């Protein structure tokens, strides 16, 4: 009996008032004015936005727990400045916390960090601490390119990022490397920018020796790791040319990929090339690709179907669906154990392991 833990979910259906306020905030910032008060959003509005959308699909697809973060494309650290970003991050994270409070057996919080071009990491570290210690979040999203497509920030191996890595290790939580909206008209956000940024992040980490300094640091590269698994031989060869150790010892004790790959051959390749101990189940449902595949009749983002139909063993599938997430997100493991020990909702059956893998 295996739980299905989705490591990659975004609140893409937040109440309209939330996004309307964001537009007003940015408009006010551009005009040098204070932003308007944040609107009152009722619990019923949040329930309605979740029950009709993510919760409906979670039930249909048999997913037990989703790690839930603010909508990626609207994190937008390239808009406004660090003060604008700090307030926006706080509002987004507080909305996620309310979802997790209303649906504790279905969602666990992952926070966005306030970032901006040219800004230091003080605000990001402060918000990370607040979300983990104050709101009970289990992870965070880290944007390696706050410029929104400029790619002019230091690489992830640069000491610029070290204070944040120190905090991540202190809190014992992982970071998902996730960019936001693209302000570069030559790069479609989800079709080009996201995948390019994932691939760039992997290569940056390959070129450096970050995990020698932070052996406990855990980073998730989403969307199947970008192009890395498809070009694994290239990266193995580059590691050799650059005088680095093998990928397995140099990177893969600390880097994890998710299954947000929207066709069967892609997930099959991921499982064949990358050790399954480095793969987390993820769907990013109601995200980048929301339609139904005419070739299969299923939603493109119904990634559980791909994993189950792969040639992996039941043990490997159990690792991808549950065990790896509990290991990479120890605070999630603690949260799940507490929920099982103190049942109080309809989610209890699944938390006790009722979503069995097919035999």
The 8 nearest C-alpha neighbors of each residue, nearest first, counted from 0:
[[1, 355, 352, 353, 354, 356, 2, 351],
 [2, 0, 355, 352, 354, 317, 356, 3],
 [1, 3, 352, 321, 354, 63, 4, 320],
 [2, 4, 320, 62, 63, 321, 5, 1],
 [5, 3, 64, 321, 320, 65, 63, 6],
 [4, 6, 65, 281, 280, 7, 64, 66],
 [5, 7, 66, 281, 65, 4, 280, 8],
 [8, 6, 281, 283, 5, 66, 282, 67],
 [7, 9, 67, 283, 66, 65, 68, 284],
 [10, 8, 68, 70, 69, 67, 11, 283],
 [11, 9, 70, 69, 12, 13, 68, 67],
 [10, 12, 70, 9, 13, 286, 285, 69],
 [13, 11, 10, 48, 14, 49, 52, 285],
 [12, 14, 10, 11, 48, 15, 17, 45],
 [15, 13, 16, 17, 12, 48, 44, 45],
 [14, 16, 17, 18, 19, 13, 12, 20],
 [17, 15, 19, 14, 18, 20, 38, 40],
 [16, 18, 20, 15, 19, 14, 21, 13],
 [19, 17, 21, 20, 15, 16, 22, 14],
 [20, 18, 16, 22, 21, 17, 15, 23],
 [19, 21, 23, 18, 17, 22, 24, 16],
 [22, 20, 24, 18, 23, 19, 25, 17],
 [21, 23, 25, 19, 24, 20, 26, 18],
 [24, 22, 20, 26, 21, 25, 27, 19],
 [25, 23, 34, 21, 27, 22, 26, 20],
 [24, 26, 28, 22, 27, 23, 29, 21],
 [27, 25, 23, 29, 24, 28, 22, 30],
 [26, 28, 32, 30, 24, 34, 25, 29],
 [27, 29, 25, 31, 30, 26, 32, 24],
 [30, 28, 26, 27, 31, 25, 79, 32],
 [31, 29, 27, 28, 32, 26, 25, 33],
 [30, 32, 28, 29, 27, 33, 26, 34],
 [33, 31, 27, 30, 28, 34, 29, 26],
 [32, 34, 27, 35, 28, 31, 24, 30],
 [35, 33, 24, 27, 32, 36, 23, 28],
 [34, 36, 37, 33, 24, 23, 20, 27],
 [37, 35, 38, 34, 20, 39, 33, 24],
 [36, 38, 35, 20, 39, 17, 90, 34],
 [39, 37, 40, 36, 16, 20, 17, 35],
 [38, 40, 41, 37, 16, 36, 17, 42],
 [41, 39, 38, 44, 42, 16, 45, 14],
 [42, 40, 44, 43, 39, 45, 46, 14],
 [41, 43, 45, 44, 46, 40, 101, 97],
 [42, 44, 46, 41, 45, 47, 40, 48],
 [45, 43, 47, 41, 42, 46, 48, 40],
 [44, 46, 42, 48, 43, 47, 49, 41],
 [47, 45, 43, 49, 48, 44, 50, 42],
 [46, 48, 44, 50, 45, 49, 43, 51],
 [47, 49, 45, 46, 12, 50, 51, 44],
 [50, 48, 46, 52, 53, 47, 51, 54],
 [49, 51, 54, 47, 52, 46, 55, 48],
 [52, 50, 49, 55, 48, 47, 54, 53],
 [51, 53, 49, 55, 50, 54, 56, 48],
 [54, 52, 56, 49, 55, 57, 50, 51],
 [55, 53, 50, 57, 56, 52, 49, 58],
 [54, 56, 58, 52, 53, 57, 51, 50],
 [57, 55, 59, 53, 58, 54, 60, 52],
 [58, 56, 54, 62, 60, 55, 59, 61],
 [57, 59, 61, 56, 55, 60, 54, 62],
 [58, 60, 56, 57, 61, 55, 62, 54],
 [61, 59, 57, 58, 62, 56, 301, 303],
 [60, 62, 58, 59, 57, 63, 354, 3],
 [63, 61, 57, 3, 60, 64, 4, 58],
 [62, 64, 3, 4, 349, 105, 2, 61],
 [63, 65, 105, 4, 106, 62, 5, 3],
 [66, 64, 5, 106, 67, 4, 6, 105],
 [67, 65, 107, 6, 8, 106, 7, 108],
 [66, 68, 8, 108, 9, 109, 65, 107],
 [67, 69, 109, 9, 110, 108, 10, 8],
 [70, 68, 10, 9, 91, 71, 111, 92],
 [69, 71, 9, 10, 11, 73, 72, 68],
 [72, 70, 179, 74, 73, 69, 9, 178],
 [71, 73, 180, 179, 74, 70, 75, 188],
 [74, 72, 75, 71, 70, 180, 179, 69],
 [73, 75, 71, 72, 179, 76, 70, 69],
 [74, 76, 73, 77, 179, 180, 78, 72],
 [77, 75, 115, 145, 78, 114, 74, 84],
 [76, 78, 146, 75, 147, 145, 115, 116],
 [79, 77, 76, 75, 80, 25, 84, 115],
 [78, 80, 83, 25, 77, 28, 84, 81],
 [81, 79, 83, 82, 115, 84, 78, 77],
 [80, 82, 84, 115, 83, 85, 114, 118],
 [83, 81, 85, 84, 80, 86, 79, 113],
 [84, 82, 80, 81, 85, 86, 79, 87],
 [83, 85, 81, 87, 113, 82, 86, 88],
 [86, 84, 113, 82, 88, 87, 83, 81],
 [85, 87, 89, 88, 84, 83, 90, 82],
 [88, 86, 84, 90, 89, 85, 91, 83],
 [89, 87, 91, 85, 86, 90, 113, 84],
 [88, 90, 86, 92, 87, 91, 93, 85],
 [91, 89, 87, 93, 88, 92, 86, 94],
 [92, 90, 88, 94, 93, 89, 69, 87],
 [91, 93, 95, 89, 94, 90, 110, 88],
 [92, 94, 96, 90, 95, 91, 89, 97],
 [93, 95, 97, 91, 92, 96, 90, 98],
 [96, 94, 92, 98, 93, 97, 108, 99],
 [95, 97, 93, 99, 94, 98, 100, 92],
 [98, 96, 100, 94, 99, 95, 101, 93],
 [99, 97, 95, 101, 100, 96, 102, 94],
 [100, 98, 103, 96, 102, 106, 97, 101],
 [99, 101, 97, 103, 98, 102, 96, 106],
 [100, 102, 98, 99, 103, 97, 46, 42],
 [103, 101, 99, 105, 100, 104, 98, 106],
 [104, 102, 99, 100, 105, 106, 101, 107],
 [105, 103, 346, 102, 106, 64, 338, 347],
 [104, 106, 64, 102, 103, 65, 63, 107],
 [107, 105, 65, 99, 64, 103, 66, 67],
 [108, 106, 66, 99, 67, 65, 136, 109],
 [107, 109, 136, 67, 66, 137, 68, 95],
 [108, 110, 138, 68, 139, 67, 136, 137],
 [111, 109, 139, 68, 92, 140, 108, 112],
 [110, 112, 140, 139, 88, 69, 113, 92],
 [111, 113, 123, 114, 88, 110, 126, 141],
 [114, 112, 85, 123, 84, 88, 122, 81],
 [113, 115, 76, 112, 81, 145, 84, 123],
 [114, 116, 76, 81, 118, 145, 77, 80],
 [117, 115, 146, 118, 145, 77, 114, 76],
 [116, 118, 115, 119, 152, 81, 114, 145],
 [119, 117, 115, 116, 81, 120, 114, 80],
 [118, 120, 121, 117, 122, 114, 159, 115],
 [119, 121, 123, 122, 124, 118, 163, 114],
 [122, 120, 124, 123, 119, 125, 163, 118],
 [123, 121, 125, 124, 120, 126, 113, 85],
 [124, 122, 112, 113, 120, 126, 121, 125],
 [123, 125, 127, 121, 122, 126, 163, 120],
 [124, 126, 122, 128, 127, 123, 121, 129],
 [127, 125, 129, 123, 128, 124, 130, 122],
 [126, 128, 124, 130, 125, 129, 123, 131],
 [127, 129, 125, 131, 126, 130, 132, 124],
 [130, 128, 133, 126, 127, 132, 131, 125],
 [129, 131, 134, 127, 133, 128, 136, 132],
 [132, 130, 136, 135, 128, 129, 134, 133],
 [131, 133, 129, 128, 135, 130, 134, 136],
 [132, 134, 129, 130, 131, 135, 128, 136],
 [133, 135, 130, 131, 136, 132, 96, 129],
 [136, 134, 131, 132, 133, 130, 137, 108],
 [137, 135, 108, 131, 109, 130, 134, 138],
 [136, 138, 330, 331, 109, 108, 172, 131],
 [139, 137, 109, 172, 173, 136, 174, 110],
 [138, 140, 110, 109, 174, 111, 175, 141],
 [139, 141, 175, 111, 174, 177, 176, 110],
 [142, 140, 176, 177, 175, 174, 143, 139],
 [141, 143, 178, 177, 144, 176, 145, 140],
 [144, 142, 141, 145, 178, 176, 155, 177],
 [143, 145, 146, 150, 142, 152, 147, 178],
 [146, 144, 76, 147, 115, 116, 77, 142],
 [147, 145, 77, 149, 144, 116, 148, 150],
 [148, 146, 181, 182, 145, 77, 149, 144],
 [149, 147, 181, 183, 150, 146, 182, 144],
 [148, 150, 146, 151, 147, 144, 183, 152],
 [151, 149, 144, 148, 152, 146, 147, 145],
 [150, 152, 149, 153, 146, 144, 148, 154],
 [153, 151, 150, 144, 154, 143, 145, 146],
 [154, 152, 157, 155, 151, 159, 156, 160],
 [155, 153, 156, 157, 203, 152, 143, 200],
 [154, 156, 157, 203, 153, 160, 143, 204],
 [155, 157, 154, 209, 207, 204, 158, 203],
 [158, 156, 159, 154, 155, 153, 160, 161],
 [157, 159, 161, 160, 156, 162, 155, 153],
 [158, 160, 157, 161, 153, 162, 119, 155],
 [161, 159, 158, 163, 162, 157, 164, 155],
 [160, 162, 164, 158, 163, 159, 165, 157],
 [163, 161, 165, 164, 160, 166, 159, 120],
 [162, 164, 166, 165, 161, 160, 124, 167],
 [165, 163, 161, 167, 166, 162, 168, 160],
 [164, 166, 162, 168, 163, 167, 161, 169],
 [167, 165, 169, 163, 164, 168, 170, 162],
 [168, 166, 164, 170, 169, 165, 172, 171],
 [169, 167, 171, 165, 166, 170, 216, 164],
 [168, 170, 166, 167, 171, 165, 172, 164],
 [171, 169, 167, 168, 172, 166, 131, 128],
 [172, 170, 168, 169, 167, 173, 329, 330],
 [171, 173, 138, 167, 170, 328, 137, 168],
 [174, 172, 217, 138, 218, 328, 167, 175],
 [175, 173, 139, 218, 140, 138, 141, 219],
 [174, 176, 219, 140, 218, 177, 141, 220],
 [175, 177, 141, 220, 142, 140, 219, 174],
 [178, 176, 142, 141, 175, 140, 179, 143],
 [177, 179, 142, 193, 144, 143, 176, 196],
 [180, 178, 72, 71, 75, 74, 181, 73],
 [181, 179, 72, 75, 188, 147, 73, 182],
 [180, 182, 147, 188, 183, 148, 179, 192],
 [181, 183, 147, 148, 184, 180, 77, 146],
 [184, 182, 181, 185, 148, 186, 147, 149],
 [185, 183, 186, 182, 187, 181, 188, 148],
 [184, 186, 183, 187, 182, 191, 181, 192],
 [187, 185, 184, 191, 192, 183, 188, 181],
 [186, 188, 191, 190, 192, 189, 185, 181],
 [187, 189, 192, 181, 180, 190, 191, 186],
 [190, 188, 193, 191, 187, 287, 192, 194],
 [191, 189, 187, 188, 192, 193, 194, 186],
 [190, 192, 187, 186, 194, 193, 189, 195],
 [191, 193, 188, 195, 186, 194, 196, 187],
 [194, 192, 189, 196, 195, 191, 188, 197],
 [193, 195, 225, 197, 196, 191, 192, 198],
 [196, 194, 192, 198, 197, 193, 191, 199],
 [195, 197, 199, 193, 198, 194, 192, 200],
 [198, 196, 225, 194, 200, 195, 199, 224],
 [197, 199, 225, 195, 201, 196, 200, 226],
 [198, 200, 196, 202, 201, 197, 195, 203],
 [201, 199, 203, 197, 198, 202, 196, 204],
 [202, 200, 198, 204, 199, 203, 205, 197],
 [203, 201, 205, 199, 204, 200, 206, 198],
 [204, 202, 200, 206, 205, 201, 199, 154],
 [203, 205, 201, 207, 202, 206, 156, 200],
 [204, 206, 202, 203, 207, 201, 238, 250],
 [207, 205, 203, 204, 202, 208, 241, 238],
 [208, 206, 204, 205, 209, 156, 203, 157],
 [207, 209, 211, 210, 206, 204, 156, 212],
 [210, 208, 156, 211, 212, 207, 213, 204],
 [209, 211, 213, 214, 212, 208, 216, 253],
 [212, 210, 209, 213, 208, 214, 249, 207],
 [211, 213, 210, 209, 214, 208, 215, 216],
 [214, 212, 210, 216, 215, 211, 209, 164],
 [213, 215, 210, 216, 211, 212, 253, 209],
 [216, 214, 213, 168, 217, 253, 210, 171],
 [215, 217, 213, 214, 168, 253, 218, 173],
 [218, 216, 253, 173, 254, 215, 174, 219],
 [219, 217, 254, 174, 173, 175, 253, 255],
 [220, 218, 175, 255, 256, 254, 221, 176],
 [219, 221, 256, 224, 176, 197, 175, 255],
 [222, 220, 257, 224, 223, 256, 219, 197],
 [223, 221, 259, 224, 225, 260, 257, 258],
 [222, 224, 257, 258, 256, 221, 225, 259],
 [225, 223, 220, 256, 221, 222, 227, 197],
 [224, 226, 194, 197, 198, 223, 227, 222],
 [225, 227, 229, 198, 228, 224, 230, 194],
 [226, 228, 230, 229, 225, 224, 231, 198],
 [229, 227, 231, 230, 226, 269, 272, 224],
 [228, 230, 226, 227, 231, 268, 269, 272],
 [231, 229, 227, 233, 228, 232, 226, 234],
 [232, 230, 228, 234, 233, 227, 229, 235],
 [231, 233, 235, 234, 230, 236, 229, 237],
 [232, 234, 236, 230, 231, 235, 237, 227],
 [235, 233, 237, 231, 236, 232, 238, 230],
 [234, 236, 232, 238, 233, 237, 231, 246],
 [237, 235, 239, 233, 234, 238, 232, 240],
 [236, 238, 234, 240, 239, 235, 241, 233],
 [239, 237, 243, 241, 235, 236, 240, 234],
 [238, 240, 236, 242, 237, 241, 243, 235],
 [241, 239, 237, 242, 238, 236, 243, 235],
 [242, 240, 238, 239, 243, 237, 206, 236],
 [241, 243, 239, 240, 238, 244, 237, 245],
 [244, 242, 238, 241, 239, 245, 249, 240],
 [245, 243, 249, 246, 248, 238, 242, 239],
 [246, 244, 247, 248, 249, 243, 238, 235],
 [245, 247, 249, 250, 248, 251, 235, 244],
 [246, 248, 251, 245, 249, 250, 252, 244],
 [247, 249, 246, 245, 250, 251, 252, 244],
 [248, 250, 246, 244, 245, 247, 251, 243],
 [251, 249, 246, 252, 253, 248, 247, 254],
 [250, 252, 247, 254, 253, 248, 246, 249],
 [251, 253, 250, 254, 248, 247, 249, 277],
 [252, 254, 217, 251, 250, 216, 218, 255],
 [255, 253, 218, 251, 219, 250, 217, 252],
 [254, 256, 219, 277, 278, 220, 218, 253],
 [257, 255, 278, 220, 224, 223, 221, 219],
 [256, 258, 279, 223, 221, 281, 278, 280],
 [257, 259, 281, 223, 280, 260, 279, 222],
 [260, 258, 222, 282, 281, 223, 257, 261],
 [261, 259, 258, 223, 222, 265, 262, 266],
 [260, 262, 299, 300, 259, 302, 263, 265],
 [261, 263, 265, 264, 260, 266, 299, 305],
 [262, 264, 305, 266, 265, 267, 261, 309],
 [265, 263, 267, 266, 262, 268, 269, 305],
 [266, 264, 268, 267, 263, 262, 260, 269],
 [265, 267, 269, 263, 268, 264, 260, 270],
 [268, 266, 264, 270, 265, 269, 309, 263],
 [267, 269, 271, 265, 266, 270, 272, 264],
 [270, 268, 266, 272, 267, 271, 273, 228],
 [271, 269, 267, 268, 273, 272, 275, 266],
 [270, 272, 268, 269, 273, 267, 274, 275],
 [273, 271, 269, 270, 268, 228, 274, 231],
 [274, 272, 270, 269, 271, 275, 228, 277],
 [273, 275, 276, 277, 272, 270, 278, 271],
 [274, 276, 278, 277, 273, 270, 315, 319],
 [275, 277, 274, 278, 323, 318, 319, 315],
 [278, 276, 255, 275, 274, 256, 279, 273],
 [279, 277, 256, 275, 257, 319, 255, 276],
 [280, 278, 257, 319, 324, 323, 256, 281],
 [279, 281, 320, 258, 319, 5, 257, 6],
 [282, 280, 5, 7, 258, 6, 257, 259],
 [281, 283, 259, 284, 302, 300, 7, 5],
 [284, 282, 8, 7, 286, 281, 259, 285],
 [285, 283, 286, 282, 300, 8, 289, 53],
 [286, 284, 289, 283, 11, 287, 288, 53],
 [285, 287, 284, 283, 288, 289, 11, 9],
 [286, 288, 189, 289, 285, 283, 284, 190],
 [289, 287, 286, 290, 299, 300, 285, 284],
 [290, 288, 285, 286, 287, 300, 299, 298],
 [291, 289, 298, 288, 299, 292, 300, 297],
 [290, 292, 298, 297, 299, 296, 293, 289],
 [293, 291, 294, 296, 295, 299, 297, 298],
 [292, 294, 296, 295, 291, 297, 298, 290],
 [293, 295, 292, 296, 297, 291, 299, 262],
 [296, 294, 297, 292, 293, 291, 298, 299],
 [295, 297, 293, 292, 291, 294, 298, 299],
 [298, 296, 291, 295, 292, 299, 301, 293],
 [297, 299, 291, 301, 300, 290, 292, 289],
 [298, 300, 261, 292, 301, 291, 297, 290],
 [299, 301, 302, 298, 282, 284, 261, 288],
 [302, 300, 298, 299, 303, 304, 282, 297],
 [301, 303, 305, 304, 300, 282, 306, 261],
 [304, 302, 306, 305, 301, 307, 60, 280],
 [303, 305, 302, 307, 306, 301, 308, 263],
 [306, 304, 308, 302, 263, 303, 307, 309],
 [307, 305, 309, 303, 308, 304, 302, 266],
 [306, 308, 304, 305, 309, 303, 316, 357],
 [309, 307, 305, 306, 304, 310, 263, 311],
 [310, 308, 306, 311, 307, 267, 305, 266],
 [309, 311, 312, 308, 267, 307, 306, 270],
 [312, 310, 309, 315, 316, 313, 270, 306],
 [311, 313, 315, 314, 316, 310, 309, 317],
 [312, 314, 316, 315, 317, 311, 356, 358],
 [315, 313, 317, 312, 316, 318, 311, 319],
 [316, 314, 318, 312, 317, 313, 311, 275],
 [315, 317, 313, 319, 318, 314, 320, 312],
 [316, 318, 314, 320, 315, 319, 321, 1],
 [319, 317, 322, 315, 323, 316, 321, 320],
 [320, 318, 279, 316, 280, 317, 278, 321],
 [319, 321, 3, 317, 280, 318, 4, 316],
 [322, 320, 318, 324, 4, 2, 3, 323],
 [321, 323, 318, 325, 324, 326, 317, 319],
 [322, 324, 326, 318, 325, 321, 319, 327],
 [325, 323, 327, 326, 322, 321, 328, 279],
 [324, 326, 332, 328, 322, 323, 327, 329],
 [327, 325, 323, 324, 328, 329, 322, 332],
 [326, 328, 324, 325, 323, 329, 173, 217],
 [329, 327, 325, 331, 330, 326, 324, 172],
 [330, 328, 332, 331, 326, 325, 327, 333],
 [331, 329, 333, 137, 332, 328, 334, 172],
 [332, 330, 334, 328, 329, 333, 137, 335],
 [331, 333, 325, 329, 335, 330, 334, 336],
 [334, 332, 330, 336, 331, 335, 337, 329],
 [333, 335, 331, 337, 332, 336, 330, 338],
 [336, 334, 338, 332, 337, 333, 331, 339],
 [335, 337, 333, 339, 334, 338, 340, 332],
 [338, 336, 340, 334, 335, 339, 341, 333],
 [339, 337, 335, 341, 340, 336, 342, 334],
 [338, 340, 336, 337, 341, 342, 350, 335],
 [339, 341, 337, 338, 336, 342, 335, 347],
 [340, 342, 338, 339, 337, 343, 336, 347],
 [343, 341, 339, 347, 338, 344, 340, 346],
 [342, 344, 341, 347, 345, 346, 338, 339],
 [345, 343, 346, 347, 342, 104, 348, 103],
 [344, 346, 347, 348, 343, 104, 349, 342],
 [345, 347, 344, 104, 348, 349, 350, 105],
 [348, 346, 350, 345, 349, 342, 344, 351],
 [347, 349, 351, 350, 346, 353, 345, 352],
 [350, 348, 353, 352, 351, 347, 346, 63],
 [351, 349, 347, 352, 348, 339, 346, 63],
 [350, 352, 349, 348, 353, 347, 339, 2],
 [353, 351, 349, 0, 350, 2, 1, 354],
 [352, 354, 349, 355, 348, 351, 0, 350],
 [355, 353, 352, 2, 1, 349, 0, 61],
 [354, 356, 0, 1, 353, 357, 352, 2],
 [355, 357, 358, 1, 354, 0, 313, 307],
 [358, 356, 355, 307, 313, 354, 0, 308],
 [357, 356, 313, 355, 307, 312, 0, 314]]
